Amino acid sequence: MARLQSVDTLRGITIIAMILVNNPGSWSHVYAPLLHAEWHGLTPTDLIFPFFLFIVGISISLAYNNKTPDKNTYKKILTRSLKLIGLGLFINVITPIPPFIEDLETVRILGVLQRIGIVFFFSSIMFLNLNKKGIIVSVAIILIGYYLLTGFIPLPNGALPTFNNSPNNWAIYIDNLLLGKHMWQPTYDPEGILSTIPSVATCLLGVLTGKILTSENTIKKKVTQLVYFSLFLLATGYIWNIWFPINKSIWSSSFVLTTAGWATLILGFTYYLNDLKKLNTPKFIGNVSKNAITVYFLSMILSKFFYAIKINNNYNLHSWLFDTIFAPLSDLKLASFAYAASVVGFYLYLAYFLFKKKIFLKV
């Protein structure tokens, strides 16, 4: 199936938002919507990563529709998954400071690209081997099973589980047990082991949405189906939030449904504008979408280098640029946002350059 401009629009906006929230001038001065919720809750920033996994699911539906689940297809899926995991590990391990690798005793193992690779692998296999009903049942089993485990099954020490940020949270317990010092935070990892399981459900909901897009229905009817599906997901997610709080760090079942609901609703809007009304998305969004993983990967590497390269005893390259160019603005939150916007501008130009040179780096 040909590329859908609406999907490119959502993907491009998601990558741009990722870069914006990951690169403030100062983490001490950030507008609240550009920060993750401290634990329970949902901010616009919390939508970004699940949106990307949701789009991965749509892409699976588009790319593997009518594909034969044979050895060659499985090999391609495995290869792509390993590439994504490898890129994520490279981000974690590489450093510009000699000996040019992080301390392997404490280096983070998991991360955004690693989760994308793992989720892509399992979601693709399930898409190729399950029909629509099978995928729906799988999503239900994952979400209900995760809720029952994390909410009701006692931990090995006999303690009752909790959804709070504590050692008695199943997701945190598993991460500490299996990852130890190799986590993003001392006590937990937001892309941890157990929470990766419900993130597969996020991708599978994208797969189901992709099935709507690839159906034989008219575009107008597809828009209606997307809206109804989004309202169902949102209602179910927000109701479940009463018992299983919306939480990105542990990727709660209510978080899966709510974020997929918002992604479906926004996709329905872009599908209506781009594919029904034939309104073109600004080209800079499409350029980013066509090299999404490349742009994200480079943004993470360069950001890490900017923090690691020292200018003097008081500054790294990042803080020096912020204090020299942006901090003179009277409002430090505005200055921090301006820095992030300038970083976004740089990657928009990079995406434009890659597009003009017809360079499309596929993972």
Steps between C-alpha positions, in 0.01 A plus 500: 500500500626850416617732779219686670569868551298496821729237653807694387349810660448330835847339488671828409323695774588229752873508417504881511331488841753240619790729412331804654437342841841326512704817445402786734762761569471424870314217669441737792294733282247309288134571432285238677344349183853422374578281803388147580258447785694445823338156537126449446329726248529606139663801339538576127861379530380160626316450170809516280660157542173301496402694188816378330438137599142539381631625163735200486188283522332688215817463292499125565144480366594698191834331429408137577145501369463186282860399578571129525636400842798312364865465598608804296238724661593387850868560422427859393296561815775361723769699317309826536432432868867431571603817315268711716624334819861546385450871431348543844790323667743713299337817636537369855858379467673763284655813651737767358720476809788247499483200511189589290269248668294531816579300812368156405427419865229766513413573136127500425390194304148593392362815340262643242647335188548170682131500595400587144708210369355249747142619450538503121623139504215353705229717343609410147501127578154525654367700206620235255353210696180634655180628349323811626317311772822336614671838532208642700508200734879539536465867597235410757713221649806726523318791663285300741787265585732793571236657727445177694874441542598852604191560712423174676780240491724523812870551444750223587562671835131465581423872470184612324572678170455872450481729198709764677870573456618247755690169521163322529403603148533192278653695209759658729566171677573316173725780372703506819525121502607458136661832405658607828723803438426501126194727521412860409414585861657344810171326587317444171512526122207652306586266212540207736450129449150434634352825368611404149225235494206746505688720252449214251127558549551866405654387172227242442234770539690681224480178298122494546482862392707410195244234416237775490717699261561201271135391486285534189275762661475854369730762651203672658391179672857435615511843663178418685641163612818669626299750704280229654802280575681792664200586718472137612870489591489834682188413698637157597839643594370784715251273677770239569715782639277489810650161596822488297646853484619640169878476528768513232787374717335162552300522174174421678210344309297820538797690357504267197132555425496873566807584294387274215165677514661842460724367222201357313301821540785717369563255217131519411535878480812485279341225288197724448715798399769322297320210338139611481532877452838464320665776706877464489707491816788751522797338325733530801277253691508251213878536470546404866261207463693353208818478711336468842736252668810667351398845623411368847824298526718797402314729742573262788867455410570872451311594816709253700819642351393859578461406866827304511736745327647739757571864417660572838447407864162671506346415164434221258420585139125488563499727807749741340279546193192548717660747741675696225223527240163431664522566874524881455127486426320622814271196519709186554217264404464690174877488454502125564218451249679719244808279531288188441329665203839584348603135534178398324580752227839340445347153454231635272778633279683167521184315395456746213862444392457121505178528301655729236794263459253209478666334799253276680671290765293195580550294814 
